Structure formats: structure tokens, C-alpha cells
Amino acid sequence: MRQLYWFQTDLRLQDNPGLSAHLDANQLLLVYLWPKNRPWCNVTGIGQQRERFLLESLRELHQQLQQRGQHLLILQGSPELVIPDLVRDYRIEHVATSRTPGFYERKSLDNLRARLSIPLTVHSGNSLFRESALPFALPDLPGHFAEFRRQVASIAPAKPVPAADALPPSPVQYAAVPPIETHAPHTALPVRGGSSNGQRRLRQFIFEEQDIVDYKATRNCLDGLDGSSTLSPWLADGSLSVREVAQGISRFEQEHLRNASTEHLFMELLWREYFHWRAYQDDVNLFRLRAGKQQKRLSHCTFEPRSFARWCQGDTEYPLVNALMRQLVATGWMSNRGRQIAASCLINELALDWRYGAAFFEKHLLDYDVASNYGNWQYIAGVGADPRGGRHFNLEKQAREHDPDGLFTEKWGGRRPPQPEFVVDAADWPIQGN
Ligand SMILES: Cc1cc2nc3c(=O)[nH]c(=O)nc-3n(C[C@H](O)[C@H](O)[C@H](O)COP(=O)(O)OP(=O)(O)OC[C@H]3O[C@@H](n4cnc5c(N)ncnc54)[C@H](O)[C@@H]3O)c2cc1C
């Protein structure tokens, strides 16, 4: 049977149960669709670093496929338009993909299903647990993380499946190699996409440098690769499987040591898992200013373009926030602590609609993941999973605790010249003599 496998956020061959389920095809067409540019909240396009990382992941996948006599067809366009054309042109009899959260992703899949007259199989491949292993039906997903964690404590993550040595042949003779990326990684975060780099970082963090041992104490460092695992970029595009990370932690605990840090790292994977399943449940509500019936009314619901532009450019009156935003745009990275600080500033100090901040993060983060990004923003805005109804970080205290000598702020040029409080336009001029 001629089959088509559509890669989404699972850009890997190892531990890819969706792909592995289609190795019995006579011919297998492998496709990736470049993410659509959807302007949203005054933000368009995809940041240079995020684009570079994605291209690197695609190039490596393409090379791994070539070694197995296969190709990756990279196309642009909506799945519901492109895939039916491929089905017709290559006389495909079965389409498959691995499920990924997101409202548009869900809608595309629904539209695709409606347009196809052949079977479409949707595998689950990017979570720790299979949906069938969860001790509750998805509509009964606990409203808060602590309860979720308690309920999944007794289930083990699914076991990773090995990469196939051989793949069915492709019906296409040739597919262009993804273009060479024109931008280099920033020297402050020299990481490249692709599953071998993700695997290398996993080995380095857990087994070689054993930074996992002190993770709980170091995870709030503001620079990438310094304190936390920095595995999220590979986890987000799926060039690294979350089950392999869980397996690495568990192997380290069995062979070396289990302590509060190793347990904490696993707990962070559970946060990812929680947001993953929540995003399916929340669907379009993940993008609403306020979601859910019982949520408190947000007082912040304005959009002030100048404040937003200054936050994006790292030009506010908060030096640490400026440094964080400059780090994000230059490297595609911001630590978890940094994200919390920058998000709290946008929501509380600048009183802006949280979704604008989330959209800017979406553009730039190497590890952009719809469920974790919008879920965490909702959490801080107090419209999501936070039982405390939002977080307001004291920016001065955060700077004292996490950048006591101001070196991080200095490094990223966070101290900006003071800005006038009001913009004087031609109609007001000259204001000073009055
Ligand atoms: C406003 C905001 C936006 C965010 N946007 C994203 C996003 O788009 N993509 C993303 O992967 N993470 C996001 N996070 C979560 C978190 O900041 C990153 O996962 C983490 O900083 C990645 O660094 P790391 O790999 O070194 O994490 P580690 O601390 O080493 O943790 C290991 C892994 O656990 C998961 N994890 C850790 N913390 C969280 C968390 N709070 N929520 C969900 N998963 C977590 C990640 O997969 C991470 O790679 C966001 C957090 C905030 C506050």
C-alpha cells in the first residue's frame, strides 16, 4: 500500500511510534509542511534564530532519511490543500501523522479528514504518557498541576521505540535538501537543531557533566546551557523525544544517584505533559484573553502599542527585563525564570494583554511550543492553571536574587537611557514653554 507520513513536531526517526507504524508500506511519501505565517497580535513571521534551528533540524532529518534511501519533501501551504494534492498525484492510499496540540492544528486536521476519501491515522507521539494510559478521560483532566501530578504518579512513561534501520522506498526520486541556514547561532547559545545535537546535549547534561545532580539549585540561571538542561529546543520540534529524556533521568537514577534535583527535572517534564494535554482540552480557549467560567476578571485588557514595542525591543524602564528581551531576540532563548519575569512585567507593570507577549515569544523562541507557551502565559496572567490567580514578580527583588552583580543586565545592554514620559507630537509643540 502507498502511504504518506506527515511530520509535524516529531522531526526524528528514533522513538517515533507514528512513523514506525507505517514501515510496512510498499512506498512511503514523507512530507513536512513549513509553518504558516499567521499575523497575530501585531507580530508576524518567525524569528531568525527559530527559523535557523528548525532548518537545521529538517536538514538532519533529511540526511538521515537519505542514508536510508528516502527523502523529505518540504512544502508550503495548508495541510488540507497540499496533502490531498499529493494523495492524488502519488496515488496514496493511507495518510498518517502524529498528533500535535493547537487550535489551528486541530482545525487543519479536521479539514484534511473531511477532504480525504482514504484513511487518516493520527498517532500520539509527543507525550510521556499515551492518552489511554492516563488515569482519567481527557475532559476530566485536573484543573491544576498538583492534582494532575498526584494522579499520574503511579504510571510510567511509555518506552521509547528504536529507529528503523530501513524504510520503505519513496515514490519521489528526489527532494531538495532544505536550504543552508544563513544565520549562525549566537555565541551566547551555540546550539544547533537536529536530533544528533539533541541527543548529544542530553548525554552531556545527564551523564557526562552530570549537571542533573545540582539542577534544582542551578535551574534559575539566566543564561542557557548554564543551569537548566536547555533541552527544550529539540523537544519542541520533536528532534528529541520526551520519553528518551525521561528514560535518561531514570537510567541516571538507577546507575548513579536519585536526589531532589533528578526528581525535580522529571517534574518539569510533567509540567510539559500537563500543558500538552491541557491544550487539547482548552482548544481555542488557549488563545482567549480570559478562559473558563470561574476565572477572575482581568483588569489588564488594553493594548498600548508604544509600551508593547518598547517591551519587545528591550527598552523599558526595567533593566533586567530589557536584558532578557534582548537575549531572546539575539539568541532565541530565555530561561524559565527570565520568561516569568518578562511575562509578569508585560502583564502587571505594562498592563498589556498577555497574548501580545505570548505572540512575541512564539516568533522568537527556539523552543516555541504552543501548549507550553500559551499555557505558561495564561498561568502568569491568572487565566489558566494557576490556583493562585496569576503571578506578579517583584522586578527589583528578582534582579537582586538572580542578577546580583548586574552582569547579565550589563552583558545584554539592559540599562537604557531614560525615555520621556509622554510623546510630544506636532499638535502639542512647543510644550516646554507653556
Ligand atoms: C511565559 C513562558 C513561556 C514559555 N514558553 C515555552 C515554550 O514555548 N516552549 C517550551 O518548551 N517551554 C516554554 N516555557 C516553559 C519553560 O520556560 C521552558 O520549558 C524552559 O525554560 C526550557 O529550558 P530547559 O530545557 O533548560 O528546561 P529545564 O528546566 O531543564 O526543564 C526540562 C524540560 O522540562 C520542560 N519544562 C520545564 N519547565 C516547564 C514549564 N514551566 N512548562 C512546561 N514545560 C516545562 C521543558 O520541556 C524543558 O525542556 C515557558 C515558560 C514561561 C514562563
The ligand as a Gaussian input file, in Angstrom:
#p B3LYP/6-31G(d) Opt

LIG

0 1
 C        5.914000      32.838000      29.708000
 C        6.515000      31.473000      29.458000
 C        6.538000      30.956000      28.161000
 C        7.077000      29.671000      27.928000
 N        7.111000      29.180000      26.645000
 C        7.600000      27.930000      26.425000
 C        7.625000      27.379000      25.108000
 O        7.179000      27.999000      24.121000
 N        8.181000      26.143000      24.936000
 C        8.663000      25.431000      25.998000
 O        9.158000      24.316000      25.786000
 N        8.617000      25.904000      27.250000
 C        8.108000      27.129000      27.500000
 N        8.094000      27.624000      28.775000
 C        8.498000      26.747000      29.878000
 C        9.969000      26.845000      30.299000
 O       10.346000      28.178000      30.446000
 C       10.906000      26.154000      29.305000
 O       10.436000      24.850000      29.020000
 C       12.293000      26.021000      29.895000
 O       12.797000      27.277000      30.222000
 C       13.188000      25.348000      28.901000
 O       14.505000      25.309000      29.378000
 P       15.190000      23.933000      29.735000
 O       15.044000      22.970000      28.627000
 O       16.568000      24.240000      30.191000
 O       14.284000      23.467000      30.936000
 P       14.584000      22.550000      32.192000
 O       14.427000      23.387000      33.377000
 O       15.864000      21.835000      32.039000
 O       13.394000      21.517000      32.146000
 C       13.418000      20.326000      31.347000
 C       12.228000      20.322000      30.421000
 O       11.010000      20.363000      31.165000
 C       10.035000      21.109000      30.451000
 N        9.654000      22.280000      31.239000
 C       10.379000      22.936000      32.161000
 N        9.672000      23.949000      32.701000
 C        8.472000      23.947000      32.091000
 C        7.300000      24.730000      32.206000
 N        7.193000      25.753000      33.058000
 N        6.261000      24.469000      31.396000
 C        6.314000      23.439000      30.502000
 N        7.389000      22.641000      30.377000
 C        8.455000      22.887000      31.146000
 C       10.688000      21.539000      29.142000
 O       10.356000      20.604000      28.149000
 C       12.161000      21.506000      29.485000
 O       12.991000      21.326000      28.364000
 C        7.578000      28.908000      29.028000
 C        7.558000      29.458000      30.308000
 C        7.043000      30.727000      30.524000
 C        7.039000      31.278000      31.921000

